Amino acid sequence: MREIFETRSRAQFPRLAALLAVIALGLALRRFGYVADLPFIVVKYGGSTLWGAMVYLLVGLFVARSRPAAIAVMALFIAISVELFRLYHMPWLDAFRLTTAGALLLGRVFSLWNMLAYAIGIAAACAFDPARWTALRPC
């Protein structure tokens, strides 16, 4: 039993490290993107792409034994659901969306382009999933 836990932890650590790196990159892009004179499209949709990658890595942490394609489908379902949820308006929900946490977690405005950016981020995270490479490496 201990062996199974150690193997799973060893495989999940790179995914957790990648998740933290993606979150840091996304926050840095939103905070310093315009200051660094990056174009609007890079800041806006780069952040959405990183958000999609974050969702993939989070789902991957919870369903670690699933195939990467299955993780990607679950992540895409979650990302599209969150985007569609932006079409739902309630005063308390709209007030939360105006906060920094609400904007980062739920976003403010519905956009089909965001869904494309999420799909690209999820596909990239799936292709470069660190747990995938850890599993291929001999013990």
N, C-alpha and C positions, 0 to 999 in steps of 0.2 A: 504494500500500500504506500509506504513512504517513497518507494522508487517511482511510482506513478506520479505522486505529488511533486517530487523534485524534477521529473522530466517535464511536467506541465509548466511549472514555475520557470524553468530554464527557457522553455519555448515562448512563454508569454512576456518575459522581461524585455526582449527587443521590441515587441509590439507596444508595450507600455511606454518604452523610451521614445519610439516613433510617434506615439500619440501625444506625448508631452512636447516633443519638438514641433509637431504640426500645430498644436495650440499656440505655442510661443511664436511661431512664424506668422500665424493668422493674426494674432494680437499686434505683433510688430508691424505687419503690413497695414492694418487698419490705422494704427497710431502714427506711423512714420511714412506711410506710402506717399502721401501728398507732399510732405516735407522733403522727401527725397526726389521730388519731381517725377514720380512715376505717373503714367497716364491713368485717367479715371478707370478705363476698362481693366487695367491690370490690378488696381486696388480693389475695385468692386467685385469683379468676377474671379480674381485671384483669391480673395477672401472666401468667396462661395465655393471655389474649387477645394480650398483647404478645409472648409467646413464639411464638405462631402467626404474627404479623406478621413477627417476626424470621426465622422459617423461610422465609416467602415471599421476603423481601428477600435472604436468603442464596442461595436457589435462583435468584432473578433475577440475581444477580451471576454465577453460573456458567453459566447458559443465557440470556444476555442477548438473544439474537436470537429467542427463543421468544415466542409470543403470551402476554399476561397470563393468559388462561384456562388455558393449558397449564402455566404456572408455578404457578398456583394449585392445579391438580390434583396436580402433583408435590409441592408443599409439603404439601398435605393428606395425601397418601400417606405422606410422611415423618413428619409429626406423629402420625398415627394409628398408624404402625408403632412409633414411640417409646413411645406410650402403651400399646400392646399388649405391648411388650417389658417393661413393668413387671410383667407376670404371670409372667415367667420369673425364677426365683430360684436363685442360686448364692451361696455364702458370700462370695466375693471381690467379686461384683457388688453384693450387699447392703451390704457394707462400704463400697464406693465410693459407693453411694447415700446413705450416712449423712454423707458429707463435703459441704461447701458446693458444691463444683464438681459433684459427683454429683447433688445435689438440684436444682441449677439446670439441668443438662444433661439428666438422665434422669428427674428426679422420684423420688418415693418410693412413692406409692400410686396404684394404677389408679383412674381415675374417668371415667365416661361424660360427666360434666359438663365435664371438661377438653377432651374431643374437641369438644364444642359450642363452648367458648371458643376453641379453636384455629381452628375453621372461621370463627367471627366475625372473629378477628384476620386470618386469611388473606384473607377477603372484603374487609375494610376496607383492608388493604395493597394488594390488587389494585385496588380502586376508586381509591385515592389514590396509586398507584405513581408516584413522581417521574420515572422513566424514560419513562413514558407521556407525561407533559406535556412533557418535554424533546424527545421525538421529534416532537411536534406543532408545536413552536416553530420558526419559520424561522431558518436559519443566518445 
